[in-house]
Amino acid sequence: EMLAAATRNAVIEVVAGEGRQLSAVRSVAQVVRVLANVEDPLPTYLCVDREAISWEHIARTTVACAGSASEVRVVARLLMNPLSRFRTERIEELLGGPMDARDALRAHLEHLVRVPA
């Protein structure tokens, strides 16, 4: 929806502070390789990125990749409950640090811009 709106130069509304913990394919492959060799892989989730990528960041990246003039409008979140996050300490310990899917997100959006709908 964001990419479609960006290609129309339409306003994109996102809720402040909300986002998702995305995982790049390369990170997932690395995690699977490591977990295949650890003694007890069951306690590890497949979510490997520590930080969530906000919908605002995703929208702004979408607009940039589409070369769009869309305005990204950030609206206040009605509920101030903290957003839940997967804990990634174990996988970070196994891999030697945190993962970050922002480059994969940008590459994905740039691919979608090039591929006709």
BELQUI-V561707 format. One record per residue. N is the residue number from 1. RES is the residue in three letters. SS is DSSP state (H for helix, E for strand, C for the rest). OMEGA is omega in degrees with one decimal (* if undefined). BURIAL is # if it has 16 or more other C-alpha atoms within 10 Angstrom, else .. Layout:
n->N res->RES ss->SS omega->OMEGA burial->BURIAL
n->N res->RES ss->SS omega->OMEGA burial->BURIAL
This chain:
n->1 res->GLU ss->C omega->-179.3 burial->.
n->2 res->MET ss->H omega->-178.4 burial->#
n->3 res->LEU ss->H omega->177.8 burial->#
n->4 res->ALA ss->H omega->178.5 burial->.
n->5 res->ALA ss->H omega->-179.3 burial->#
n->6 res->ALA ss->H omega->179.6 burial->#
n->7 res->THR ss->H omega->175.8 burial->#
n->8 res->ARG ss->C omega->-175.6 burial->.
n->9 res->ASN ss->C omega->179.9 burial->#
n->10 res->ALA ss->C omega->175.8 burial->#
n->11 res->VAL ss->C omega->176.2 burial->.
n->12 res->ILE ss->E omega->179.7 burial->#
n->13 res->GLU ss->E omega->176.3 burial->.
n->14 res->VAL ss->E omega->179.8 burial->#
n->15 res->VAL ss->E omega->-177.9 burial->.
n->16 res->ALA ss->C omega->173.4 burial->.
n->17 res->GLY ss->C omega->179.8 burial->#
n->18 res->GLU ss->C omega->179.7 burial->#
n->19 res->GLY ss->E omega->-179.2 burial->#
n->20 res->ARG ss->E omega->172.9 burial->.
n->21 res->GLN ss->C omega->179.8 burial->#
n->22 res->LEU ss->C omega->178.9 burial->#
n->23 res->SER ss->C omega->177.0 burial->#
n->24 res->ALA ss->C omega->-179.5 burial->#
n->25 res->VAL ss->H omega->179.7 burial->.
n->26 res->ARG ss->H omega->177.9 burial->.
n->27 res->SER ss->H omega->179.7 burial->#
n->28 res->VAL ss->H omega->178.8 burial->#
n->29 res->ALA ss->H omega->178.5 burial->.
n->30 res->GLN ss->H omega->179.2 burial->.
n->31 res->VAL ss->H omega->-179.8 burial->#
n->32 res->VAL ss->H omega->179.3 burial->.
n->33 res->ARG ss->H omega->-179.1 burial->.
n->34 res->VAL ss->H omega->-177.1 burial->.
n->35 res->LEU ss->H omega->177.6 burial->#
n->36 res->ALA ss->C omega->-176.1 burial->.
n->37 res->ASN ss->C omega->178.0 burial->.
n->38 res->VAL ss->C omega->-175.3 burial->.
n->39 res->GLU ss->C omega->-176.0 burial->.
n->40 res->ASP ss->C omega->-176.7 burial->.
n->41 res->PRO ss->H omega->-173.0 burial->.
n->42 res->LEU ss->H omega->-178.8 burial->.
n->43 res->PRO ss->H omega->-173.7 burial->.
n->44 res->THR ss->C omega->173.6 burial->.
n->45 res->TYR ss->C omega->177.7 burial->.
n->46 res->LEU ss->C omega->173.5 burial->.
n->47 res->CYS ss->C omega->-173.0 burial->#
n->48 res->VAL ss->C omega->179.4 burial->#
n->49 res->ASP ss->E omega->-179.4 burial->#
n->50 res->ARG ss->C omega->-173.2 burial->#
n->51 res->GLU ss->C omega->171.8 burial->#
n->52 res->ALA ss->C omega->173.1 burial->#
n->53 res->ILE ss->E omega->-174.4 burial->#
n->54 res->SER ss->E omega->175.0 burial->#
n->55 res->TRP ss->H omega->176.8 burial->#
n->56 res->GLU ss->H omega->178.8 burial->#
n->57 res->HIS ss->H omega->179.8 burial->.
n->58 res->ILE ss->H omega->179.5 burial->#
n->59 res->ALA ss->H omega->-179.3 burial->#
n->60 res->ARG ss->H omega->177.4 burial->#
n->61 res->THR ss->H omega->177.5 burial->#
n->62 res->THR ss->H omega->179.4 burial->#
n->63 res->VAL ss->H omega->-179.6 burial->#
n->64 res->ALA ss->H omega->-178.8 burial->#
n->65 res->CYS ss->H omega->179.8 burial->#
n->66 res->ALA ss->H omega->-175.9 burial->#
n->67 res->GLY ss->C omega->-171.8 burial->.
n->68 res->SER ss->C omega->173.2 burial->#
n->69 res->ALA ss->C omega->-178.6 burial->.
n->70 res->SER ss->C omega->172.1 burial->#
n->71 res->GLU ss->C omega->172.2 burial->#
n->72 res->VAL ss->E omega->-177.9 burial->#
n->73 res->ARG ss->E omega->-179.7 burial->.
n->74 res->VAL ss->E omega->-179.5 burial->.
n->75 res->VAL ss->E omega->-177.7 burial->.
n->76 res->ALA ss->C omega->176.1 burial->.
n->77 res->ARG ss->C omega->-176.5 burial->.
n->78 res->LEU ss->C omega->179.0 burial->.
n->79 res->LEU ss->C omega->-178.7 burial->.
n->80 res->MET ss->C omega->175.9 burial->.
n->81 res->ASN ss->C omega->177.4 burial->.
n->82 res->PRO ss->C omega->178.0 burial->.
n->83 res->LEU ss->C omega->179.8 burial->.
n->84 res->SER ss->C omega->178.4 burial->.
n->85 res->ARG ss->C omega->170.8 burial->.
n->86 res->PHE ss->C omega->175.9 burial->.
n->87 res->ARG ss->C omega->-173.4 burial->.
n->88 res->THR ss->C omega->-176.0 burial->#
n->89 res->GLU ss->H omega->-176.6 burial->.
n->90 res->ARG ss->H omega->-178.4 burial->.
n->91 res->ILE ss->H omega->176.9 burial->#
n->92 res->GLU ss->H omega->177.2 burial->#
n->93 res->GLU ss->H omega->179.5 burial->.
n->94 res->LEU ss->H omega->-175.4 burial->.
n->95 res->LEU ss->H omega->178.0 burial->#
n->96 res->GLY ss->C omega->177.5 burial->.
n->97 res->GLY ss->C omega->-177.7 burial->.
n->98 res->PRO ss->C omega->175.7 burial->.
n->99 res->MET ss->E omega->178.7 burial->#
n->100 res->ASP ss->C omega->-174.9 burial->#
n->101 res->ALA ss->C omega->-175.5 burial->#
n->102 res->ARG ss->H omega->178.7 burial->#
n->103 res->ASP ss->H omega->177.8 burial->.
n->104 res->ALA ss->H omega->177.5 burial->#
n->105 res->LEU ss->H omega->179.4 burial->#
n->106 res->ARG ss->H omega->179.4 burial->#
n->107 res->ALA ss->H omega->178.6 burial->.
n->108 res->HIS ss->H omega->-179.9 burial->.
n->109 res->LEU ss->H omega->178.0 burial->#
n->110 res->GLU ss->H omega->176.5 burial->#
n->111 res->HIS ss->H omega->-179.0 burial->.
n->112 res->LEU ss->H omega->178.9 burial->.
n->113 res->VAL ss->H omega->-177.3 burial->#
n->114 res->ARG ss->H omega->-175.5 burial->.
n->115 res->VAL ss->C omega->179.1 burial->.
n->116 res->PRO ss->C omega->-178.7 burial->.
n->117 res->ALA ss->C omega->* burial->.
